[in-house]
């Protein structure tokens, strides 16, 4: 299925093209690297989800499927549905679930904003860095709330503001190479769309959730075993930031990125500090 035939809300078409295209292919090809990058958040995220045997789990923006597989193991065969816009990442997710023998996991290419979930069909909805890209967040979360049974739980991991995320500031500053890069308006779809706690509470409450709570977490992000590994990963991920530069400007920006990465090389790998919100809420 391609972004042309995938049924998405028109407002999410640009996201679908990116994640079902080259961006999604890159993330699928480097699945282990990206999962390792935020590995330090995995345990608190799963602890907050508190999944039990037999619970039905919806994994929103499941990407390469690590959280879907973890949910399947924790629910000991409880049905897990992972949805994402990215065909390449879902193909990886399906292969890994099959390789691990997790036949309770199903992956669907779908837009959570519009997907016709059966009402009250899940006990828990989880999303690890996968729910910040909705064009209409209230509509999307209302659809997710409808999919949860009364008393069902929502558990999200989202980035805090840019100023608390050294990794993003460092990469963006280096690749800007003195330019003023465009900054998305507050709340626009993107990694920091749910960085404001007041916005998160407002959106979830408007979507029908009760008692949204946010817990701040700070963890190092791991970008590779050494500077060579990290530079290859990050420069490939963010190449679009230098596409408009000439050859000299592009080389200068990438050299700046390389220097910055080298300053973050440690005996434990290339590490940058990061900050996220752990968000929980309940469907009444």
C-alpha positions in Angstrom: 0.0 0.0 0.0 1.4 3.4 -0.9 0.6 6.9 0.4 -1.5 7.3 -2.8 -3.9 4.6 -1.8 -3.6 4.8 2.0 -6.7 6.4 3.3 -5.6 9.4 5.4 -7.2 12.6 6.3 -6.1 15.2 3.6 -4.5 17.2 6.4 -2.1 14.3 7.1 -1.2 13.7 3.4 2.3 15.3 3.7 3.1 13.2 6.7 2.0 10.1 4.9 4.2 10.9 1.9 7.3 11.4 4.1 6.8 8.4 6.3 5.7 6.1 3.5 8.6 7.3 1.3 12.3 8.0 1.8 12.0 9.0 5.4 10.3 5.9 6.5 12.7 3.7 4.4 15.6 5.3 6.2 14.1 4.7 9.7 13.4 1.1 8.7 16.9 0.6 7.4 18.3 1.9 10.7 15.7 0.5 13.1 18.1 -0.8 15.7 20.0 2.5 15.8 16.8 4.5 16.3 15.4 2.2 19.0 18.8 2.2 20.8 18.7 6.1 20.7 15.8 6.3 23.0 16.3 3.0 24.8 16.7 4.8 28.2 13.0 5.8 28.0 11.7 2.3 27.3 11.5 1.0 30.8 9.6 4.0 32.4 7.3 4.0 29.4 6.4 0.4 29.8 6.1 0.7 33.5 3.6 3.5 33.1 1.6 1.3 30.7 1.4 -1.4 33.3 0.3 -4.0 30.8 -1.3 -7.2 32.1 -1.9 -10.7 30.7 -4.7 -10.7 28.1 -5.1 -6.9 27.8 -5.9 -5.6 24.3 -3.3 -3.0 23.2 -3.4 -0.3 20.5 0.1 1.0 19.6 -0.2 4.3 17.8 2.6 5.3 15.4 4.3 2.0 16.1 7.0 2.5 13.6 9.4 -0.4 13.5 7.3 -2.3 16.0 9.6 -2.5 19.1 6.8 -1.3 21.4 4.2 -3.6 19.8 6.4 -6.6 20.4 7.1 -5.6 24.0 3.4 -5.2 24.5 2.8 -8.7 23.1 5.3 -10.2 25.5 3.9 -8.3 28.5 0.3 -9.2 27.8 1.3 -12.9 27.2 -0.7 -13.2 24.0 -3.2 -10.4 24.4 -4.0 -9.0 21.0 -1.8 -6.0 19.9 -2.6 -3.8 17.0 0.2 -1.5 15.8 -0.7 1.2 13.3 1.6 3.6 11.4 1.7 5.6 8.1 4.9 4.0 7.1 4.8 1.0 4.8 8.6 0.4 5.0 8.6 0.5 8.8 5.6 -1.7 9.0 7.2 -4.3 6.8 10.2 -4.4 9.2 7.8 -4.6 12.2 5.9 -7.6 10.7 9.2 -9.4 9.9 10.5 -9.0 13.4 7.2 -10.1 15.0 7.2 -13.2 12.9 10.8 -13.9 13.6 10.1 -13.7 17.4 7.0 -15.9 17.0 4.6 -13.2 18.3 1.5 -14.2 16.5 -0.7 -12.0 18.7 0.7 -8.8 17.0 -1.0 -7.3 14.0 0.3 -4.3 12.1 -1.9 -2.1 9.9 -0.9 0.9 7.7 -3.4 3.5 8.8 -4.1 7.1 10.0 -5.1 7.1 13.6 -7.0 10.3 12.9 -9.5 8.5 10.6 -9.1 4.7 11.1 -12.5 3.1 11.9 -11.5 1.3 15.1 -14.2 -0.9 16.6 -15.6 1.0 19.6 -14.3 0.0 23.0 -12.1 -2.6 21.5 -8.9 -1.9 23.5 -7.9 -1.7 27.1 -4.8 0.4 26.6 -3.5 2.7 23.9 0.2 3.5 23.9 2.5 5.7 21.7 6.2 6.1 22.1 7.1 9.3 20.2 4.5 8.5 17.6 1.6 10.8 18.3 3.1 14.3 17.7 2.4 14.4 14.0 -1.4 14.7 13.8 -2.7 17.6 11.8 -5.8 17.6 14.0 -4.8 16.2 17.3 -8.1 16.5 19.0 -9.9 14.6 16.3 -7.2 11.9 16.4 -7.3 11.5 20.2 -11.1 11.5 20.1 -10.9 8.6 17.7 -8.4 6.8 19.9 -10.6 7.4 23.0 -13.5 5.9 21.2 -11.4 2.8 20.5 -10.8 2.4 24.3 -13.2 0.7 26.7 -14.6 2.8 29.5 -11.7 3.1 32.0 -9.2 2.4 29.3 -5.7 3.9 29.7 -3.7 6.1 27.4 0.1 6.3 27.8 2.2 8.5 25.6 5.9 9.5 25.5 6.5 12.9 23.8 9.4 15.3 23.6 9.6 18.3 25.9 10.5 21.7 24.4 13.5 22.2 22.1 15.5 24.1 24.8 15.5 20.9 26.9 16.7 18.7 24.1 20.4 19.1 23.5 20.4 16.6 20.6 18.0 18.6 18.5 19.5 22.0 19.3 23.0 20.8 18.5 22.1 19.1 15.2 19.9 22.0 14.0 22.5 24.6 14.9 25.3 22.8 13.2 23.4 22.1 10.0 21.9 25.6 9.8 25.5 26.8 9.1 24.5 30.4 10.0 21.2 30.4 8.3 17.9 31.1 10.0 16.0 27.8 9.5 12.2 28.0 9.5 10.6 27.2 12.9 7.2 25.5 12.9 4.6 27.4 14.8 3.8 26.2 18.3 1.7 23.1 18.3 2.3 22.3 14.5 2.8 18.7 13.6 6.3 17.6 14.4 8.6 16.3 17.1 7.7 19.1 19.5 4.0 19.4 18.9 3.1 18.2 22.4 5.9 19.9 24.3 3.7 22.3 26.1 1.9 20.6 29.1 -1.0 22.9 28.9 -1.6 22.1 25.3 -1.4 18.4 26.0 -3.9 18.6 28.8 -6.2 20.8 26.7 -6.1 18.5 23.7 -6.7 15.3 25.7 -9.5 16.8 27.7 -11.2 18.1 24.5 -10.9 14.6 23.1 -12.7 13.1 26.0 -9.9 11.9 28.3 -9.9 12.4 32.0 -7.0 13.2 34.4 -4.2 13.8 32.0 -1.0 13.8 34.0 2.6 14.6 32.8 5.8 13.4 34.4 9.1 14.9 33.2 12.0 12.6 32.3 15.6 13.4 31.4 17.7 10.7 29.7 20.8 10.6 27.6 20.2 9.7 23.9 22.6 7.3 22.3 23.5 8.0 18.7 26.2 5.4 18.0 29.2 3.6 19.4 31.6 6.3 18.1 31.6 9.5 16.1 31.8 7.7 12.8 28.7 5.7 13.5 26.8 8.7 14.9 27.8 11.0 12.1 26.6 8.5 9.4 23.3 8.0 11.2 22.5 11.7 11.9 23.7 13.2 8.6 21.6 10.6 6.7 18.6 11.4 8.9 18.8 15.2 8.5 20.2 15.5 4.9 17.1 17.5 4.0 18.3 20.4 6.2 21.2 21.0 3.8 19.6 20.2 0.4 19.2 23.9 -0.4 22.9 24.7 0.1 25.6 24.7 -2.6 28.4 22.2 -2.4 30.7 24.5 -0.3 27.9 25.4 2.1 26.8 21.7 2.5 30.4 20.6 3.2 30.7 23.4 5.8 27.5 22.4 7.6 28.3 18.7 7.6 31.8 19.5 8.9 30.2 21.5 11.8 27.9 18.5 12.6 30.9 16.2 12.6 32.8 18.4 15.1 29.8 18.7 17.3 29.3 14.9 17.4 33.0 14.4 18.2 32.6 16.6 21.3 29.9 14.2 22.5 31.8 11.0 22.1 32.2 9.2 25.4 33.5 5.7 26.4 29.8 4.7 26.4 29.1 6.0 22.9 28.0 9.3 21.5 25.5 10.8 24.0 23.3 13.9 24.0 20.9 14.9 26.8 17.2 14.8 26.1 13.9 15.4 27.9 10.5 13.9 27.4 7.0 13.9 29.0 5.4 10.7 30.1 1.7 11.4 29.6 -1.1 9.3 31.1 -4.9 9.7 30.9 -8.1 7.7 31.2 -11.2 7.3 29.1 -14.1 7.8 31.4 
